[in-house]
Amino acid sequence: MKKALAVIAVALFCSGFAAMAQKVTGSFEALRDAGRVKMVIEFAEADIMGMTEEQFSEYETDWEKDKPGLLSLFYSYANRALKGALTVGSYNFDTDCTLTLVVRSVTSKGDYDCDLILTEGGEESGRIVGLYAPGGVFGTKLNLMKDGAKHTGVAIGRLLLKEIR
C-alpha cells in the first residue's frame, strides 16, 4: 500500500511539472462561440526521435500512408475532451479562427512537446507554449506516436475547454 501511494505521489508531482511548463499568452476567447475551428498540425520543424520529418519518413516507410490516421487521433481525442463546447478538425473551408499545433519534438516513446497557436484573421491572438503529453510504452515507433497523439489531443481539448469557459 505504501508503495502504491508513493508511486501515485511521484506521478502527481511529475504531472504538476508538466502542467507548470505550459505558458499561456494572449486570449482564446474568440473560440468561445466559434463552433468549428480549423486545426492545422505541423511537423515541418519537428525533431522526431532525433530525425527531421523527411528522415523519419525514410525510416518509417509507411509514414505518408499512416500520417492522416495519426492526425485524426489528435482531432478526435481533442473533440472528446472538448465535450461539444468546440469542434476542431482539418476542415477544407476557412473558419474565423485557426489553431496551429506546432510539433517541436517527439521522443522515442512517442512523447510530444508542442506549441498551440490561435490566429484570428491572420493575426496571432493566443499561444500555449510547452504543451507536453506522454506517448506509449509498448509497440512500434509509429504506434507509440499514435498513443502520444491521443494524449496530446486530450491535453489540447482540456486546455482549450479551460480557456473558453
Order of alpha helices (4+ residues) and beta strands (2+ residues): alpha-beta-beta-beta-alpha-alpha-beta-beta-beta-beta-alpha
